[in-house]
Amino acid sequence: MKRSDYMILAAAFLSFLFSVYLWFNGQQQEGLYVGIWVPSILAAGAYIKQISKP
């Protein structure tokens, strides 16, 4: 795995943690919104990895 892979995973994980934080602090709508960022970040990372292959 490259450094960029770790950065994408870290961004997705931080988004997940922020979503959980929002959910349990009474902001369920915002938590759901941020929670749908996780698969979007992972999909964007997979796409970028595919188009950058030689």
mmCIF entry with sequence, helices, sheets and N, C-alpha, C, O atoms, coordinates in Angstrom:
data_MODEL
# 
_entry.id   MODEL 
# 
_entity.id                         1 
_entity.type                       polymer 
_entity.pdbx_number_of_molecules   1 
# 
_entity_poly.entity_id                      1 
_entity_poly.type                           'polypeptide(L)' 
_entity_poly.nstd_linkage                   no 
_entity_poly.nstd_monomer                   no 
_entity_poly.pdbx_seq_one_letter_code       MKRSDYMILAAAFLSFLFSVYLWFNGQQQEGLYVGIWVPSILAAGAYIKQISKP 
_entity_poly.pdbx_seq_one_letter_code_can   MKRSDYMILAAAFLSFLFSVYLWFNGQQQEGLYVGIWVPSILAAGAYIKQISKP 
_entity_poly.pdbx_strand_id                 A 
# 
loop_
_entity_poly_seq.entity_id 
_entity_poly_seq.num 
_entity_poly_seq.mon_id 
_entity_poly_seq.hetero 
1 1  MET n 
1 2  LYS n 
1 3  ARG n 
1 4  SER n 
1 5  ASP n 
1 6  TYR n 
1 7  MET n 
1 8  ILE n 
1 9  LEU n 
1 10 ALA n 
1 11 ALA n 
1 12 ALA n 
1 13 PHE n 
1 14 LEU n 
1 15 SER n 
1 16 PHE n 
1 17 LEU n 
1 18 PHE n 
1 19 SER n 
1 20 VAL n 
1 21 TYR n 
1 22 LEU n 
1 23 TRP n 
1 24 PHE n 
1 25 ASN n 
1 26 GLY n 
1 27 GLN n 
1 28 GLN n 
1 29 GLN n 
1 30 GLU n 
1 31 GLY n 
1 32 LEU n 
1 33 TYR n 
1 34 VAL n 
1 35 GLY n 
1 36 ILE n 
1 37 TRP n 
1 38 VAL n 
1 39 PRO n 
1 40 SER n 
1 41 ILE n 
1 42 LEU n 
1 43 ALA n 
1 44 ALA n 
1 45 GLY n 
1 46 ALA n 
1 47 TYR n 
1 48 ILE n 
1 49 LYS n 
1 50 GLN n 
1 51 ILE n 
1 52 SER n 
1 53 LYS n 
1 54 PRO n 
# 
_struct_asym.id          A 
_struct_asym.entity_id   1 
# 
loop_
_struct_conf.conf_type_id 
_struct_conf.id 
_struct_conf.pdbx_PDB_helix_id 
_struct_conf.beg_label_comp_id 
_struct_conf.beg_label_asym_id 
_struct_conf.beg_label_seq_id 
_struct_conf.pdbx_beg_PDB_ins_code 
_struct_conf.end_label_comp_id 
_struct_conf.end_label_asym_id 
_struct_conf.end_label_seq_id 
_struct_conf.pdbx_end_PDB_ins_code 
_struct_conf.beg_auth_comp_id 
_struct_conf.beg_auth_asym_id 
_struct_conf.beg_auth_seq_id 
_struct_conf.end_auth_comp_id 
_struct_conf.end_auth_asym_id 
_struct_conf.end_auth_seq_id 
_struct_conf.pdbx_PDB_helix_class 
_struct_conf.details 
_struct_conf.pdbx_PDB_helix_length 
HELX_P HELX_P1 AA1 ARG A 3  ? PHE A 24 ? ARG A 3  PHE A 24 1 ? 22 
HELX_P HELX_P2 AA2 GLN A 28 ? GLY A 35 ? GLN A 28 GLY A 35 1 ? 8  
HELX_P HELX_P3 AA3 TRP A 37 ? ILE A 51 ? TRP A 37 ILE A 51 1 ? 15 
# 
_struct_conf_type.id          HELX_P 
_struct_conf_type.criteria    ? 
_struct_conf_type.reference   ? 
# 
loop_
_atom_site.group_PDB 
_atom_site.id 
_atom_site.type_symbol 
_atom_site.label_atom_id 
_atom_site.label_alt_id 
_atom_site.label_comp_id 
_atom_site.label_asym_id 
_atom_site.label_entity_id 
_atom_site.label_seq_id 
_atom_site.pdbx_PDB_ins_code 
_atom_site.Cartn_x 
_atom_site.Cartn_y 
_atom_site.Cartn_z 
_atom_site.occupancy 
_atom_site.B_iso_or_equiv 
_atom_site.pdbx_formal_charge 
_atom_site.auth_seq_id 
_atom_site.auth_comp_id 
_atom_site.auth_asym_id 
_atom_site.auth_atom_id 
_atom_site.pdbx_PDB_model_num 
ATOM 1   N N  . MET A 1 1  ? 0.840   -1.184 0.000   1.00 0.00 ? 1  MET A N  1 
ATOM 2   C CA . MET A 1 1  ? 0.000   0.000  0.000   1.00 0.00 ? 1  MET A CA 1 
ATOM 3   C C  . MET A 1 1  ? 0.878   1.239  0.000   1.00 0.00 ? 1  MET A C  1 
ATOM 4   O O  . MET A 1 1  ? 1.918   1.292  0.657   1.00 0.00 ? 1  MET A O  1 
ATOM 5   N N  . LYS A 1 2  ? 0.437   2.221  -0.746  1.00 0.00 ? 2  LYS A N  1 
ATOM 6   C CA . LYS A 1 2  ? 1.164   3.481  -0.847  1.00 0.00 ? 2  LYS A CA 1 
ATOM 7   C C  . LYS A 1 2  ? 0.674   4.456  0.220   1.00 0.00 ? 2  LYS A C  1 
ATOM 8   O O  . LYS A 1 2  ? -0.329  4.228  0.896   1.00 0.00 ? 2  LYS A O  1 
ATOM 9   N N  . ARG A 1 3  ? 1.412   5.536  0.341   1.00 0.00 ? 3  ARG A N  1 
ATOM 10  C CA . ARG A 1 3  ? 1.048   6.572  1.311   1.00 0.00 ? 3  ARG A CA 1 
ATOM 11  C C  . ARG A 1 3  ? -0.322  7.165  0.994   1.00 0.00 ? 3  ARG A C  1 
ATOM 12  O O  . ARG A 1 3  ? -1.090  7.485  1.902   1.00 0.00 ? 3  ARG A O  1 
ATOM 13  N N  . SER A 1 4  ? -0.625  7.311  -0.289  1.00 0.00 ? 4  SER A N  1 
ATOM 14  C CA . SER A 1 4  ? -1.919  7.874  -0.672  1.00 0.00 ? 4  SER A CA 1 
ATOM 15  C C  . SER A 1 4  ? -3.073  6.959  -0.252  1.00 0.00 ? 4  SER A C  1 
ATOM 16  O O  . SER A 1 4  ? -4.154  7.442  0.086   1.00 0.00 ? 4  SER A O  1 
ATOM 17  N N  . ASP A 1 5  ? -2.851  5.657  -0.273  1.00 0.00 ? 5  ASP A N  1 
ATOM 18  C CA . ASP A 1 5  ? -3.878  4.719  0.183   1.00 0.00 ? 5  ASP A CA 1 
ATOM 19  C C  . ASP A 1 5  ? -4.182  4.917  1.668   1.00 0.00 ? 5  ASP A C  1 
ATOM 20  O O  . ASP A 1 5  ? -5.338  4.898  2.091   1.00 0.00 ? 5  ASP A O  1 
ATOM 21  N N  . TYR A 1 6  ? -3.128  5.106  2.438   1.00 0.00 ? 6  TYR A N  1 
ATOM 22  C CA . TYR A 1 6  ? -3.311  5.338  3.872   1.00 0.00 ? 6  TYR A CA 1 
ATOM 23  C C  . TYR A 1 6  ? -4.035  6.666  4.131   1.00 0.00 ? 6  TYR A C  1 
ATOM 24  O O  . TYR A 1 6  ? -4.835  6.774  5.060   1.00 0.00 ? 6  TYR A O  1 
ATOM 25  N N  . MET A 1 7  ? -3.748  7.659  3.312   1.00 0.00 ? 7  MET A N  1 
ATOM 26  C CA . MET A 1 7  ? -4.412  8.953  3.494   1.00 0.00 ? 7  MET A CA 1 
ATOM 27  C C  . MET A 1 7  ? -5.904  8.859  3.176   1.00 0.00 ? 7  MET A C  1 
ATOM 28  O O  . MET A 1 7  ? -6.723  9.473  3.859   1.00 0.00 ? 7  MET A O  1 
ATOM 29  N N  . ILE A 1 8  ? -6.256  8.102  2.156   1.00 0.00 ? 8  ILE A N  1 
ATOM 30  C CA . ILE A 1 8  ? -7.662  7.913  1.806   1.00 0.00 ? 8  ILE A CA 1 
ATOM 31  C C  . ILE A 1 8  ? -8.380  7.152  2.917   1.00 0.00 ? 8  ILE A C  1 
ATOM 32  O O  . ILE A 1 8  ? -9.486  7.519  3.315   1.00 0.00 ? 8  ILE A O  1 
ATOM 33  N N  . LEU A 1 9  ? -7.747  6.095  3.411   1.00 0.00 ? 9  LEU A N  1 
ATOM 34  C CA . LEU A 1 9  ? -8.351  5.344  4.513   1.00 0.00 ? 9  LEU A CA 1 
ATOM 35  C C  . LEU A 1 9  ? -8.488  6.202  5.765   1.00 0.00 ? 9  LEU A C  1 
ATOM 36  O O  . LEU A 1 9  ? -9.486  6.105  6.480   1.00 0.00 ? 9  LEU A O  1 
ATOM 37  N N  . ALA A 1 10 ? -7.490  7.042  6.032   1.00 0.00 ? 10 ALA A N  1 
ATOM 38  C CA . ALA A 1 10 ? -7.557  7.924  7.202   1.00 0.00 ? 10 ALA A CA 1 
ATOM 39  C C  . ALA A 1 10 ? -8.691  8.933  7.054   1.00 0.00 ? 10 ALA A C  1 
ATOM 40  O O  . ALA A 1 10 ? -9.401  9.214  8.020   1.00 0.00 ? 10 ALA A O  1 
ATOM 41  N N  . ALA A 1 11 ? -8.866  9.478  5.856   1.00 0.00 ? 11 ALA A N  1 
ATOM 42  C CA . ALA A 1 11 ? -9.950  10.434 5.624   1.00 0.00 ? 11 ALA A CA 1 
ATOM 43  C C  . ALA A 1 11 ? -11.307 9.769  5.824   1.00 0.00 ? 11 ALA A C  1 
ATOM 44  O O  . ALA A 1 11 ? -12.204 10.363 6.422   1.00 0.00 ? 11 ALA A O  1 
ATOM 45  N N  . ALA A 1 12 ? -11.464 8.545  5.331   1.00 0.00 ? 12 ALA A N  1 
ATOM 46  C CA . ALA A 1 12 ? -12.730 7.826  5.499   1.00 0.00 ? 12 ALA A CA 1 
ATOM 47  C C  . ALA A 1 12 ? -12.972 7.509  6.972   1.00 0.00 ? 12 ALA A C  1 
ATOM 48  O O  . ALA A 1 12 ? -14.095 7.631  7.461   1.00 0.00 ? 12 ALA A O  1 
ATOM 49  N N  . PHE A 1 13 ? -11.920 7.102  7.676   1.00 0.00 ? 13 PHE A N  1 
ATOM 50  C CA . PHE A 1 13 ? -12.067 6.766  9.089   1.00 0.00 ? 13 PHE A CA 1 
ATOM 51  C C  . PHE A 1 13 ? -12.399 8.001  9.921   1.00 0.00 ? 13 PHE A C  1 
ATOM 52  O O  . PHE A 1 13 ? -13.229 7.936  10.828  1.00 0.00 ? 13 PHE A O  1 
ATOM 53  N N  . LEU A 1 14 ? -11.755 9.120  9.617   1.00 0.00 ? 14 LEU A N  1 
ATOM 54  C CA . LEU A 1 14 ? -12.064 10.360 10.342  1.00 0.00 ? 14 LEU A CA 1 
ATOM 55  C C  . LEU A 1 14 ? -13.493 10.816 10.069  1.00 0.00 ? 14 LEU A C  1 
ATOM 56  O O  . LEU A 1 14 ? -14.163 11.332 10.964  1.00 0.00 ? 14 LEU A O  1 
ATOM 57  N N  . SER A 1 15 ? -13.951 10.631 8.857   1.00 0.00 ? 15 SER A N  1 
ATOM 58  C CA . SER A 1 15 ? -15.333 10.959 8.528   1.00 0.00 ? 15 SER A CA 1 
ATOM 59  C C  . SER A 1 15 ? -16.293 10.092 9.324   1.00 0.00 ? 15 SER A C  1 
ATOM 60  O O  . SER A 1 15 ? -17.309 10.570 9.828   1.00 0.00 ? 15 SER A O  1 
ATOM 61  N N  . PHE A 1 16 ? -15.962 8.817  9.432   1.00 0.00 ? 16 PHE A N  1 
ATOM 62  C CA . PHE A 1 16 ? -16.782 7.900  10.225  1.00 0.00 ? 16 PHE A CA 1 
ATOM 63  C C  . PHE A 1 16 ? -16.821 8.324  11.695  1.00 0.00 ? 16 PHE A C  1 
ATOM 64  O O  . PHE A 1 16 ? -17.888 8.358  12.310  1.00 0.00 ? 16 PHE A O  1 
ATOM 65  N N  . LEU A 1 17 ? -15.671 8.641  12.243  1.00 0.00 ? 17 LEU A N  1 
ATOM 66  C CA . LEU A 1 17 ? -15.617 9.064  13.646  1.00 0.00 ? 17 LEU A CA 1 
ATOM 67  C C  . LEU A 1 17 ? -16.396 10.356 13.878  1.00 0.00 ? 17 LEU A C  1 
ATOM 68  O O  . LEU A 1 17 ? -17.082 10.493 14.891  1.00 0.00 ? 17 LEU A O  1 
ATOM 69  N N  . PHE A 1 18 ? -16.296 11.296 12.951  1.00 0.00 ? 18 PHE A N  1 
ATOM 70  C CA . PHE A 1 18 ? -17.035 12.552 13.067  1.00 0.00 ? 18 PHE A CA 1 
ATOM 71  C C  . PHE A 1 18 ? -18.535 12.293 12.989  1.00 0.00 ? 18 PHE A C  1 
ATOM 72  O O  . PHE A 1 18 ? -19.320 12.927 13.693  1.00 0.00 ? 18 PHE A O  1 
ATOM 73  N N  . SER A 1 19 ? -18.921 11.365 12.136  1.00 0.00 ? 19 SER A N  1 
ATOM 74  C CA . SER A 1 19 ? -20.332 11.003 12.010  1.00 0.00 ? 19 SER A CA 1 
ATOM 75  C C  . SER A 1 19 ? -20.865 10.408 13.318  1.00 0.00 ? 19 SER A C  1 
ATOM 76  O O  . SER A 1 19 ? -21.954 10.765 13.767  1.00 0.00 ? 19 SER A O  1 
ATOM 77  N N  . VAL A 1 20 ? -20.110 9.521  13.915  1.00 0.00 ? 20 VAL A N  1 
ATOM 78  C CA . VAL A 1 20 ? -20.509 8.920  15.192  1.00 0.00 ? 20 VAL A CA 1 
ATOM 79  C C  . VAL A 1 20 ? -20.583 9.977  16.278  1.00 0.00 ? 20 VAL A C  1 
ATOM 80  O O  . VAL A 1 20 ? -21.506 9.971  17.093  1.00 0.00 ? 20 VAL A O  1 
ATOM 81  N N  . TYR A 1 21 ? -19.610 10.891 16.296  1.00 0.00 ? 21 TYR A N  1 
ATOM 82  C CA . TYR A 1 21 ? -19.614 11.978 17.270  1.00 0.00 ? 21 TYR A CA 1 
ATOM 83  C C  . TYR A 1 21 ? -20.880 12.824 17.142  1.00 0.00 ? 21 TYR A C  1 
ATOM 84  O O  . TYR A 1 21 ? -21.541 13.123 18.136  1.00 0.00 ? 21 TYR A O  1 
ATOM 85  N N  . LEU A 1 22 ? -21.208 13.205 15.908  1.00 0.00 ? 22 LEU A N  1 
ATOM 86  C CA . LEU A 1 22 ? -22.408 14.007 15.700  1.00 0.00 ? 22 LEU A CA 1 
ATOM 87  C C  . LEU A 1 22 ? -23.663 13.254 16.120  1.00 0.00 ? 22 LEU A C  1 
ATOM 88  O O  . LEU A 1 22 ? -24.548 13.823 16.759  1.00 0.00 ? 22 LEU A O  1 
ATOM 89  N N  . TRP A 1 23 ? -23.740 11.989 15.763  1.00 0.00 ? 23 TRP A N  1 
ATOM 90  C CA . TRP A 1 23 ? -24.931 11.180 16.068  1.00 0.00 ? 23 TRP A CA 1 
ATOM 91  C C  . TRP A 1 23 ? -25.180 11.132 17.573  1.00 0.00 ? 23 TRP A C  1 
ATOM 92  O O  . TRP A 1 23 ? -26.303 11.354 18.027  1.00 0.00 ? 23 TRP A O  1 
ATOM 93  N N  . PHE A 1 24 ? -24.132 10.841 18.343  1.00 0.00 ? 24 PHE A N  1 
ATOM 94  C CA . PHE A 1 24 ? -24.308 10.680 19.783  1.00 0.00 ? 24 PHE A CA 1 
ATOM 95  C C  . PHE A 1 24 ? -24.350 12.000 20.542  1.00 0.00 ? 24 PHE A C  1 
ATOM 96  O O  . PHE A 1 24 ? -24.576 12.003 21.753  1.00 0.00 ? 24 PHE A O  1 
ATOM 97  N N  . ASN A 1 25 ? -24.141 13.106 19.867  1.00 0.00 ? 25 ASN A N  1 
ATOM 98  C CA . ASN A 1 25 ? -24.308 14.416 20.496  1.00 0.00 ? 25 ASN A CA 1 
ATOM 99  C C  . ASN A 1 25 ? -25.620 15.068 20.092  1.00 0.00 ? 25 ASN A C  1 
ATOM 100 O O  . ASN A 1 25 ? -25.785 16.281 20.224  1.00 0.00 ? 25 ASN A O  1 
ATOM 101 N N  . GLY A 1 26 ? -26.545 14.267 19.603  1.00 0.00 ? 26 GLY A N  1 
ATOM 102 C CA . GLY A 1 26 ? -27.889 14.766 19.340  1.00 0.00 ? 26 GLY A CA 1 
ATOM 103 C C  . GLY A 1 26 ? -28.108 15.392 17.983  1.00 0.00 ? 26 GLY A C  1 
ATOM 104 O O  . GLY A 1 26 ? -29.168 15.969 17.739  1.00 0.00 ? 26 GLY A O  1 
ATOM 105 N N  . GLN A 1 27 ? -27.152 15.297 17.108  1.00 0.00 ? 27 GLN A N  1 
ATOM 106 C CA . GLN A 1 27 ? -27.306 15.865 15.771  1.00 0.00 ? 27 GLN A CA 1 
ATOM 107 C C  . GLN A 1 27 ? -27.382 14.713 14.762  1.00 0.00 ? 27 GLN A C  1 
ATOM 108 O O  . GLN A 1 27 ? -26.467 14.504 13.966  1.00 0.00 ? 27 GLN A O  1 
ATOM 109 N N  . GLN A 1 28 ? -28.498 13.972 14.814  1.00 0.00 ? 28 GLN A N  1 
ATOM 110 C CA . GLN A 1 28 ? -28.631 12.775 13.994  1.00 0.00 ? 28 GLN A CA 1 
ATOM 111 C C  . GLN A 1 28 ? -28.619 13.078 12.497  1.00 0.00 ? 28 GLN A C  1 
ATOM 112 O O  . GLN A 1 28 ? -27.984 12.352 11.732  1.00 0.00 ? 28 GLN A O  1 
ATOM 113 N N  . GLN A 1 29 ? -29.298 14.121 12.070  1.00 0.00 ? 29 GLN A N  1 
ATOM 114 C CA . GLN A 1 29 ? -29.339 14.452 10.641  1.00 0.00 ? 29 GLN A CA 1 
ATOM 115 C C  . GLN A 1 29 ? -27.940 14.769 10.102  1.00 0.00 ? 29 GLN A C  1 
ATOM 116 O O  . GLN A 1 29 ? -27.560 14.306 9.026   1.00 0.00 ? 29 GLN A O  1 
ATOM 117 N N  . GLU A 1 30 ? -27.194 15.549 10.850  1.00 0.00 ? 30 GLU A N  1 
ATOM 118 C CA . GLU A 1 30 ? -25.840 15.889 10.431  1.00 0.00 ? 30 GLU A CA 1 
ATOM 119 C C  . GLU A 1 30 ? -24.940 14.657 10.457  1.00 0.00 ? 30 GLU A C  1 
ATOM 120 O O  . GLU A 1 30 ? -24.081 14.493 9.591   1.00 0.00 ? 30 GLU A O  1 
ATOM 121 N N  . GLY A 1 31 ? -25.138 13.797 11.444  1.00 0.00 ? 31 GLY A N  1 
ATOM 122 C CA . GLY A 1 31 ? -24.366 12.563 11.529  1.00 0.00 ? 31 GLY A CA 1 
ATOM 123 C C  . GLY A 1 31 ? -24.610 11.645 10.342  1.00 0.00 ? 31 GLY A C  1 
ATOM 124 O O  . GLY A 1 31 ? -23.679 11.027 9.825   1.00 0.00 ? 31 GLY A O  1 
ATOM 125 N N  . LEU A 1 32 ? -25.870 11.557 9.912   1.00 0.00 ? 32 LEU A N  1 
ATOM 126 C CA . LEU A 1 32 ? -26.181 10.750 8.736   1.00 0.00 ? 32 LEU A CA 1 
ATOM 127 C C  . LEU A 1 32 ? -25.544 11.343 7.483   1.00 0.00 ? 32 LEU A C  1 
ATOM 128 O O  . LEU A 1 32 ? -25.020 10.614 6.641   1.00 0.00 ? 32 LEU A O  1 
ATOM 129 N N  . TYR A 1 33 ? -25.592 12.656 7.368   1.00 0.00 ? 33 TYR A N  1 
ATOM 130 C CA . TYR A 1 33 ? -25.007 13.321 6.206   1.00 0.00 ? 33 TYR A CA 1 
ATOM 131 C C  . TYR A 1 33 ? -23.504 13.060 6.122   1.00 0.00 ? 33 TYR A C  1 
ATOM 132 O O  . TYR A 1 33 ? -22.980 12.707 5.066   1.00 0.00 ? 33 TYR A O  1 
ATOM 133 N N  . VAL A 1 34 ? -22.834 13.236 7.234   1.00 0.00 ? 34 VAL A N  1 
ATOM 134 C CA . VAL A 1 34 ? -21.388 13.000 7.241   1.00 0.00 ? 34 VAL A CA 1 
ATOM 135 C C  . VAL A 1 34 ? -21.098 11.511 7.056   1.00 0.00 ? 34 VAL A C  1 
ATOM 136 O O  . VAL A 1 34 ? -20.078 11.153 6.467   1.00 0.00 ? 34 VAL A O  1 
ATOM 137 N N  . GLY A 1 35 ? -21.967 10.652 7.543   1.00 0.00 ? 35 GLY A N  1 
ATOM 138 C CA . GLY A 1 35 ? -21.768 9.209  7.400   1.00 0.00 ? 35 GLY A CA 1 
ATOM 139 C C  . GLY A 1 35 ? -21.787 8.744  5.957   1.00 0.00 ? 35 GLY A C  1 
ATOM 140 O O  . GLY A 1 35 ? -21.131 7.759  5.618   1.00 0.00 ? 35 GLY A O  1 
ATOM 141 N N  . ILE A 1 36 ? -22.527 9.438  5.096   1.00 0.00 ? 36 ILE A N  1 
ATOM 142 C CA . ILE A 1 36 ? -22.539 9.010  3.697   1.00 0.00 ? 36 ILE A CA 1 
ATOM 143 C C  . ILE A 1 36 ? -21.295 9.488  2.944   1.00 0.00 ? 36 ILE A C  1 
ATOM 144 O O  . ILE A 1 36 ? -21.112 9.148  1.775   1.00 0.00 ? 36 ILE A O  1 
ATOM 145 N N  . TRP A 1 37 ? -20.449 10.267 3.600   1.00 0.00 ? 37 TRP A N  1 
ATOM 146 C CA . TRP A 1 37 ? -19.179 10.643 2.988   1.00 0.00 ? 37 TRP A CA 1 
ATOM 147 C C  . TRP A 1 37 ? -18.230 9.457  2.910   1.00 0.00 ? 37 TRP A C  1 
ATOM 148 O O  . TRP A 1 37 ? -17.413 9.384  1.993   1.00 0.00 ? 37 TRP A O  1 
ATOM 149 N N  . VAL A 1 38 ? -18.321 8.527  3.852   1.00 0.00 ? 38 VAL A N  1 
ATOM 150 C CA . VAL A 1 38 ? -17.361 7.421  3.941   1.00 0.00 ? 38 VAL A CA 1 
ATOM 151 C C  . VAL A 1 38 ? -17.295 6.622  2.633   1.00 0.00 ? 38 VAL A C  1 
ATOM 152 O O  . VAL A 1 38 ? -16.210 6.499  2.065   1.00 0.00 ? 38 VAL A O  1 
ATOM 153 N N  . PRO A 1 39 ? -18.411 6.076  2.133   1.00 0.00 ? 39 PRO A N  1 
ATOM 154 C CA . PRO A 1 39 ? -18.288 5.330  0.875   1.00 0.00 ? 39 PRO A CA 1 
ATOM 155 C C  . PRO A 1 39 ? -17.903 6.219  -0.308  1.00 0.00 ? 39 PRO A C  1 
ATOM 156 O O  . PRO A 1 39 ? -17.280 5.750  -1.260  1.00 0.00 ? 39 PRO A O  1 
ATOM 157 N N  . SER A 1 40 ? -18.272 7.499  -0.250  1.00 0.00 ? 40 SER A N  1 
ATOM 158 C CA . SER A 1 40 ? -17.888 8.414  -1.328  1.00 0.00 ? 40 SER A CA 1 
ATOM 159 C C  . SER A 1 40 ? -16.380 8.631  -1.347  1.00 0.00 ? 40 SER A C  1 
ATOM 160 O O  . SER A 1 40 ? -15.768 8.653  -2.415  1.00 0.00 ? 40 SER A O  1 
ATOM 161 N N  . ILE A 1 41 ? -15.785 8.790  -0.182  1.00 0.00 ? 41 ILE A N  1 
ATOM 162 C CA . ILE A 1 41 ? -14.337 8.967  -0.091  1.00 0.00 ? 41 ILE A CA 1 
ATOM 163 C C  . ILE A 1 41 ? -13.621 7.716  -0.582  1.00 0.00 ? 41 ILE A C  1 
ATOM 164 O O  . ILE A 1 41 ? -12.647 7.808  -1.329  1.00 0.00 ? 41 ILE A O  1 
ATOM 165 N N  . LEU A 1 42 ? -14.100 6.549  -0.166  1.00 0.00 ? 42 LEU A N  1 
ATOM 166 C CA . LEU A 1 42 ? -13.465 5.300  -0.592  1.00 0.00 ? 42 LEU A CA 1 
ATOM 167 C C  . LEU A 1 42 ? -13.625 5.077  -2.093  1.00 0.00 ? 42 LEU A C  1 
ATOM 168 O O  . LEU A 1 42 ? -12.693 4.618  -2.754  1.00 0.00 ? 42 LEU A O  1 
ATOM 169 N N  . ALA A 1 43 ? -14.790 5.396  -2.630  1.00 0.00 ? 43 ALA A N  1 
ATOM 170 C CA . ALA A 1 43 ? -15.011 5.243  -4.066  1.00 0.00 ? 43 ALA A CA 1 
ATOM 171 C C  . ALA A 1 43 ? -14.125 6.203  -4.858  1.00 0.00 ? 43 ALA A C  1 
ATOM 172 O O  . ALA A 1 43 ? -13.547 5.820  -5.876  1.00 0.00 ? 43 ALA A O  1 
ATOM 173 N N  . ALA A 1 44 ? -14.019 7.440  -4.399  1.00 0.00 ? 44 ALA A N  1 
ATOM 174 C CA . ALA A 1 44 ? -13.158 8.402  -5.079  1.00 0.00 ? 44 ALA A CA 1 
ATOM 175 C C  . ALA A 1 44 ? -11.702 7.947  -5.033  1.00 0.00 ? 44 ALA A C  1 
ATOM 176 O O  . ALA A 1 44 ? -10.971 8.094  -6.013  1.00 0.00 ? 44 ALA A O  1 
ATOM 177 N N  . GLY A 1 45 ? -11.286 7.400  -3.910  1.00 0.00 ? 45 GLY A N  1 
ATOM 178 C CA . GLY A 1 45 ? -9.924  6.887  -3.804  1.00 0.00 ? 45 GLY A CA 1 
ATOM 179 C C  . GLY A 1 45 ? -9.675  5.723  -4.743  1.00 0.00 ? 45 GLY A C  1 
ATOM 180 O O  . GLY A 1 45 ? -8.614  5.645  -5.362  1.00 0.00 ? 45 GLY A O  1 
ATOM 181 N N  . ALA A 1 46 ? -10.639 4.814  -4.861  1.00 0.00 ? 46 ALA A N  1 
ATOM 182 C CA . ALA A 1 46 ? -10.491 3.684  -5.782  1.00 0.00 ? 46 ALA A CA 1 
ATOM 183 C C  . ALA A 1 46 ? -10.439 4.165  -7.223  1.00 0.00 ? 46 ALA A C  1 
ATOM 184 O O  . ALA A 1 46 ? -9.667  3.646  -8.029  1.00 0.00 ? 46 ALA A O  1 
ATOM 185 N N  . TYR A 1 47 ? -11.255 5.152  -7.544  1.00 0.00 ? 47 TYR A N  1 
ATOM 186 C CA . TYR A 1 47 ? -11.256 5.707  -8.901  1.00 0.00 ? 47 TYR A CA 1 
ATOM 187 C C  . TYR A 1 47 ? -9.918  6.356  -9.228  1.00 0.00 ? 47 TYR A C  1 
ATOM 188 O O  . TYR A 1 47 ? -9.350  6.120  -10.294 1.00 0.00 ? 47 TYR A O  1 
ATOM 189 N N  . ILE A 1 48 ? -9.423  7.165  -8.320  1.00 0.00 ? 48 ILE A N  1 
ATOM 190 C CA . ILE A 1 48 ? -8.139  7.830  -8.541  1.00 0.00 ? 48 ILE A CA 1 
ATOM 191 C C  . ILE A 1 48 ? -7.029  6.801  -8.689  1.00 0.00 ? 48 ILE A C  1 
ATOM 192 O O  . ILE A 1 48 ? -6.135  6.966  -9.519  1.00 0.00 ? 48 ILE A O  1 
ATOM 193 N N  . LYS A 1 49 ? -7.080  5.755  -7.900  1.00 0.00 ? 49 LYS A N  1 
ATOM 194 C CA . LYS A 1 49 ? -6.057  4.712  -7.986  1.00 0.00 ? 49 LYS A CA 1 
ATOM 195 C C  . LYS A 1 49 ? -6.127  3.996  -9.340  1.00 0.00 ? 49 LYS A C  1 
ATOM 196 O O  . LYS A 1 49 ? -5.092  3.640  -9.904  1.00 0.00 ? 49 LYS A O  1 
ATOM 197 N N  . GLN A 1 50 ? -7.322  3.788  -9.854  1.00 0.00 ? 50 GLN A N  1 
ATOM 198 C CA . GLN A 1 50 ? -7.487  3.122  -11.151 1.00 0.00 ? 50 GLN A CA 1 
ATOM 199 C C  . GLN A 1 50 ? -6.981  3.982  -12.304 1.00 0.00 ? 50 GLN A C  1 
ATOM 200 O O  . GLN A 1 50 ? -6.326  3.467  -13.210 1.00 0.00 ? 50 GLN A O  1 
ATOM 201 N N  . ILE A 1 51 ? -7.268  5.267  -12.286 1.00 0.00 ? 51 ILE A N  1 
ATOM 202 C CA . ILE A 1 51 ? -6.864  6.101  -13.413 1.00 0.00 ? 51 ILE A CA 1 
ATOM 203 C C  . ILE A 1 51 ? -5.387  6.462  -13.361 1.00 0.00 ? 51 ILE A C  1 
ATOM 204 O O  . ILE A 1 51 ? -4.826  6.890  -14.369 1.00 0.00 ? 51 ILE A O  1 
ATOM 205 N N  . SER A 1 52 ? -4.745  6.299  -12.206 1.00 0.00 ? 52 SER A N  1 
ATOM 206 C CA . SER A 1 52 ? -3.328  6.643  -12.106 1.00 0.00 ? 52 SER A CA 1 
ATOM 207 C C  . SER A 1 52 ? -2.426  5.452  -12.397 1.00 0.00 ? 52 SER A C  1 
ATOM 208 O O  . SER A 1 52 ? -1.203  5.585  -12.347 1.00 0.00 ? 52 SER A O  1 
ATOM 209 N N  . LYS A 1 53 ? -2.996  4.299  -12.699 1.00 0.00 ? 53 LYS A N  1 
ATOM 210 C CA . LYS A 1 53 ? -2.153  3.134  -13.046 1.00 0.00 ? 53 LYS A CA 1 
ATOM 211 C C  . LYS A 1 53 ? -1.512  3.362  -14.411 1.00 0.00 ? 53 LYS A C  1 
ATOM 212 O O  . LYS A 1 53 ? -2.147  3.890  -15.324 1.00 0.00 ? 53 LYS A O  1 
ATOM 213 N N  . PRO A 1 54 ? -0.241  2.958  -14.543 1.00 0.00 ? 54 PRO A N  1 
ATOM 214 C CA . PRO A 1 54 ? 0.437   3.140  -15.841 1.00 0.00 ? 54 PRO A CA 1 
ATOM 215 C C  . PRO A 1 54 ? -0.059  2.165  -16.899 1.00 0.00 ? 54 PRO A C  1 
ATOM 216 O O  . PRO A 1 54 ? 0.414   2.194  -18.035 1.00 0.00 ? 54 PRO A O  1 
# 
